[in-house]
Structure formats: C-alpha cells, structure tokens
Amino acid sequence: MRPIEGVRAMNRILQGLSFLVLLLFAGIWVWIGFALLKFHPTPDHPVRLFTSAQTTVAGFLSSAVGAGTASILGIEIQKATSITLAAQVNEAAQSSRLLSFGILLYAAVGVFVLLVWLSKSDAASDIVGAFALGILGWLGGAFAAVFRKA
C-alpha cells in the first residue's frame, strides 16, 4: 500500500469512529429525552433517575461532541481573516460532511433535550439540566459569533 492510500484508509477509519460517537451521542440523549417525557412522577419517585453508567456516558458524549464541534469550528473560523465570518463558517462546514452532520446533530439533539427539560424540569435529573444549559451556552456562542467582526 502506498503512503497516500494508507492515509486515506486511516481517514476513513477515523471518520467511521467519529460517526459512531455521533450516533452514540444522539442515541443516548434521545433515549433520555423520551424516558423523561414518558415518566410520570409519583410521591415515591418524583425525579426520573438514571444509572451511574448512563449518566457518565451521556455526560462524556455530550462534552466530547460539544467541545469537538465548537473547537473545530473555532479553528476553521480563525484560519482566514480576509473573508466574512459567514463565509468562513460555510467553508468550514463544506470541508467535511461529517462535520456538518455533527454540528447539526448536536444542535438538534440539544434543542430536543432542552425542550424536554423545559417541559418536565421538576422530574428531570441534574444531568438533563446540565446538558440543556450546556446546549444553551453552545448556541449562545454560535449566536454571538454572528455579530463578531471578521
């Protein structure tokens, strides 16, 4: 195998692993969202609790995907300064379909969990509230970046 082919093969493997992380992230958070939506509090069980493993995995995946998408976008946005911010974000997103998918998936799942949290906050465990607030911060950063001078 030539060196270029080896690099391409490794890139495909890494993209596949990244896609798997995105699917795990979406899967666990959508499951948590629906579990909370279906939960009906009782005096004995006022809050929908999740196992330690579920909480740990959900927290890790939300942090990894959120930080990953934000840092990659930030790096891509800062590369060029002679074009508008919108054009830089567009260029960053077009450079990788997986990156675009990851950004949109993170935002969509985050907004879903945020809306679930808003509707069932009394029955939500702390991990749900933490992720909902995290997505608000992430979206706020994206909003603020629109108004930043290029």
C-alpha positions as CSV (number, residue, x, y, z in Angstrom):
1,M,0.0,0.0,0.0
2,R,1.3,3.4,-0.9
3,P,1.6,6.1,1.8
4,I,-1.2,8.2,0.3
5,E,-3.6,5.2,0.3
6,G,-2.7,4.4,3.9
7,V,-3.6,8.0,5.0
8,R,-6.9,7.8,3.1
9,A,-7.7,4.4,4.7
10,M,-6.9,5.8,8.2
11,N,-9.0,8.9,7.5
12,R,-12.0,6.6,6.6
13,I,-11.5,4.7,9.8
14,L,-11.3,7.8,11.9
15,Q,-14.4,9.2,10.1
16,G,-16.3,5.9,10.8
17,L,-15.3,6.1,14.5
18,S,-16.4,9.8,14.7
19,F,-19.7,8.8,13.1
20,L,-20.1,6.1,15.7
21,V,-19.5,8.6,18.5
22,L,-22.2,10.9,17.0
23,L,-24.7,8.0,16.8
24,L,-24.0,7.0,20.4
25,F,-24.4,10.6,21.5
26,A,-27.7,11.0,19.7
27,G,-28.9,7.6,20.8
28,I,-28.4,8.1,24.5
29,W,-29.7,11.6,24.6
30,V,-32.8,10.9,22.5
31,W,-33.4,7.9,24.8
32,I,-33.0,10.1,27.9
33,G,-35.4,12.7,26.4
34,F,-38.1,10.1,25.7
35,A,-37.6,8.4,29.0
36,L,-38.2,11.7,30.7
37,L,-41.2,12.6,28.5
38,K,-42.8,9.2,29.4
39,F,-42.0,9.5,33.1
40,H,-44.9,10.3,35.4
41,P,-43.6,11.5,38.8
42,T,-45.1,9.9,42.0
43,P,-44.5,10.9,45.6
44,D,-42.2,7.9,45.9
45,H,-40.3,8.7,42.7
46,P,-40.5,12.4,42.0
47,V,-37.5,12.5,39.6
48,R,-36.6,10.3,36.7
49,L,-33.2,8.9,37.8
50,F,-30.6,7.3,35.5
51,T,-27.9,4.8,36.4
52,S,-24.4,6.0,37.2
53,A,-23.3,4.4,33.9
54,Q,-26.0,6.2,31.8
55,T,-25.2,9.5,33.5
56,T,-21.4,9.1,32.9
57,V,-21.7,8.0,29.3
58,A,-24.3,10.7,28.5
59,G,-22.1,13.4,30.2
60,F,-19.0,12.3,28.4
61,L,-20.6,12.1,25.0
62,S,-22.2,15.5,25.3
63,S,-19.0,17.1,26.4
64,A,-16.9,15.4,23.7
65,V,-19.3,16.2,20.8
66,G,-20.0,19.7,22.0
67,A,-16.3,20.6,22.6
68,G,-15.3,18.8,19.4
69,T,-17.7,20.7,17.2
70,A,-17.1,24.0,18.9
71,S,-13.3,23.7,18.7
72,I,-13.2,22.5,15.1
73,L,-15.5,25.4,14.1
74,G,-13.4,27.8,16.1
75,I,-10.2,26.6,14.4
76,E,-11.7,26.8,11.0
77,I,-13.2,30.2,11.6
78,Q,-9.9,31.6,12.8
79,K,-7.9,30.4,9.8
80,A,-8.8,33.2,7.4
81,T,-9.4,36.8,8.4
82,S,-10.0,38.4,5.0
83,I,-13.4,37.0,4.4
84,T,-16.7,37.4,6.3
85,L,-17.5,35.2,9.3
86,A,-20.5,33.7,7.4
87,A,-18.2,32.7,4.5
88,Q,-15.7,31.2,6.9
89,V,-18.3,29.1,8.7
90,N,-19.6,28.0,5.3
91,E,-16.1,27.0,4.2
92,A,-15.6,25.0,7.5
93,A,-18.9,23.2,7.1
94,Q,-18.3,22.4,3.5
95,S,-14.8,20.9,4.2
96,S,-16.4,17.9,5.8
97,R,-19.9,16.4,5.5
98,L,-19.3,14.6,8.8
99,L,-18.5,17.9,10.5
100,S,-21.7,19.5,9.1
101,F,-23.7,16.4,10.2
102,G,-22.1,16.5,13.7
103,I,-22.9,20.2,14.2
104,L,-26.5,19.9,13.1
105,L,-27.0,16.7,15.0
106,Y,-25.6,18.2,18.2
107,A,-27.8,21.3,17.8
108,A,-30.9,19.2,17.0
109,V,-30.5,16.7,19.9
110,G,-29.6,19.6,22.2
111,V,-32.7,21.6,21.4
112,F,-34.8,18.4,21.8
113,V,-33.4,17.8,25.3
114,L,-33.7,21.5,26.2
115,L,-37.4,21.4,25.2
116,V,-38.0,18.2,27.2
117,W,-36.2,19.7,30.2
118,L,-38.3,22.9,30.0
119,S,-41.5,20.8,29.9
120,K,-40.5,18.3,32.6
121,S,-37.9,20.1,34.7
122,D,-39.4,19.1,38.0
123,A,-38.9,15.4,37.1
124,A,-35.6,15.8,35.4
125,S,-32.3,14.7,37.0
126,D,-29.3,17.0,37.1
127,I,-27.6,15.6,34.1
128,V,-30.5,16.6,31.9
129,G,-30.5,20.2,33.2
130,A,-26.7,20.3,32.8
131,F,-26.9,19.3,29.2
132,A,-29.8,21.7,28.5
133,L,-27.8,24.6,29.9
134,G,-24.7,23.4,28.0
135,I,-26.5,23.5,24.7
136,L,-27.8,27.0,25.5
137,G,-24.2,28.1,26.1
138,W,-23.1,26.5,22.8
139,L,-26.0,28.1,20.9
140,G,-25.3,31.4,22.6
141,G,-21.7,31.2,21.4
142,A,-22.8,30.5,17.9
143,F,-25.2,33.4,18.1
144,A,-22.5,35.8,19.4
145,A,-20.1,34.7,16.7
146,V,-22.5,36.0,14.0
147,F,-22.1,39.5,15.4
148,R,-18.3,39.3,15.9
149,K,-16.4,41.5,13.5
150,A,-14.5,39.5,10.9
